[in-house]
Amino acid sequence: MTAQDSPDHRAELHAETMIVHAGRDPASHRGTVNMPVYRASTICFPTLAALEHARANPLTEISYGIHGTPTVKALEEAVAAIEGGYRAIAVSSGLAAVSGAIFAFVKPGDHILMVDSVYGPTRRLCDILLKRNGVETTYYDAMVGAGIAALLRDNTRLIYAESPGSHTFEVQDIPAIAAVARRAGIPLLMDNSWGTPYHFASFQHGVEVSIHAATKYIVGHSDALLGLIVTNEARFQAVRDYVSLMGFNASPDDCYLGLRGLRTIAPRLRRQAEGSLKVAAWLRAQPEVEEVLHPALPGAPGHELWKRDFTGSASLFSIVLKSRAKAAVEALVDHRRLFTIGASWGGFESLLMPTTPGPLRTARPWTRGQIVRLHIGLEDPDDLIADLAEGFAALRRLPG
Ligand SMILES: *Cc1c(COP(=O)(O)O)cnc(C)c1O
């Protein structure tokens, strides 16, 4: 399937078929199933006219490594097609995708609306770098919905969403927020790393710029950092220009790993989500657990909105412990063999990460107990439950 295929033909295909075929054209590289890794800085041109042609057609031609080699463009094409966007831009990390997307739309004197439950480093970007550049950030409650209209100012240049929220998994009413952004003529940006291009159709829900930490489920094997910004047609040029000016390019090797991971994202996510629901249900039955924050778990916060808007689930969720003692978290996360304590997520292996969202919330203060975030990998969920049971046994042995 190549860029020349008609959109009508693509629309007939199911998402899982797109995931296998989008961005692949074996005939253009000697029949190999996968797009090879094209590493390049210099591109050689036979004539001045050829150089000028390449520069005039940056979306289809290759002119210099920083603007993307065929490997980079194949990943961009595949992800844009799967998510239903106009085009995608690959960058060096998820955080580069976040900063590239935001900075493309702001200048000194501007104001942005940022969700309170956003990924921590995105919050730091606002509090440090946007502030230093004269851009003011207002954090809004993830549950605000259409009420976000009341927070708009004359100089508000974008609304930024992340759903579900980092660590606390609030599901936002994206269509309601998108309607407000559309009326105001400003873009809605969304960090869709949890939803992935497969499970949340950003553009059908009114998002104009979708941001992915492809490091997570797209790469899927915990071995590369990669970001993607997918846009609609109206917002593409602003982001493309900013990313090119800044030199935020992705490495062709990492794009190859992104493409390789992408081809199996559907069965990985299905299996991991299934495992995560089994583990989540078991956790909910433990008396030391106050609440399980997993949008795909019936009865959990945000479940109804998740069911309305998402076509599937990721395997990342949190539990809130009744105890506020650090010793409780320590007992839980230090007594295990299969889970690893570690940042990031989206790989084939299970992870645990204790967090305290308190210092990272201002619109709606976090006043509840300790949180442990779990990422469920491809292990048998019964073994994972047995592993967690050891932690709970240690927790129960604590004095008091
Ligand atoms: C990890 C993460 C990022 C950043 O991705 P990196 O590739 O690690 O820079 C951005 N957003 C969310 C929601 C994340 O979890």
The ligand as a Tripos MOL2 file, in Angstrom:
@<TRIPOS>MOLECULE
LIG
   15    15     1     0     0
SMALL
NO_CHARGES

@<TRIPOS>ATOM
      1 C1          6.3490    8.3280   28.3860 C.3       1 LIG1
      2 C2          5.3690    9.3590   28.0140 C.ar      1 LIG1
      3 C3          5.7430   10.4570   27.2270 C.ar      1 LIG1
      4 C4          7.1660   10.7070   26.8150 C.3       1 LIG1
      5 O1          7.7010    9.6870   26.0340 O.3       1 LIG1
      6 P1          9.3080    9.5220   25.9430 P.3       1 LIG1
      7 O2          9.4910    8.7970   24.6810 O.co2     1 LIG1
      8 O3          9.7010    8.7520   27.1690 O.co2     1 LIG1
      9 O4          9.8820   10.9050   25.9150 O.co2     1 LIG1
     10 C5          4.7580   11.3410   26.8490 C.ar      1 LIG1
     11 N1          3.4750   11.1780   27.2440 N.ar      1 LIG1
     12 C6          3.0970   10.1550   28.0200 C.ar      1 LIG1
     13 C7          1.6680   10.0390   28.4240 C.3       1 LIG1
     14 C8          4.0290    9.2190   28.4400 C.ar      1 LIG1
     15 O5          3.6510    8.2130   29.2420 O.3       1 LIG1
@<TRIPOS>BOND
     1     1     2 1
     2     2     3 ar
     3     2    14 ar
     4     3     4 1
     5     3    10 ar
     6     4     5 1
     7     5     6 1
     8     6     7 2
     9     6     8 1
    10     6     9 1
    11    10    11 ar
    12    11    12 ar
    13    12    13 1
    14    12    14 ar
    15    14    15 1
@<TRIPOS>SUBSTRUCTURE
     1 LIG1         1 GROUP 0 **** ****
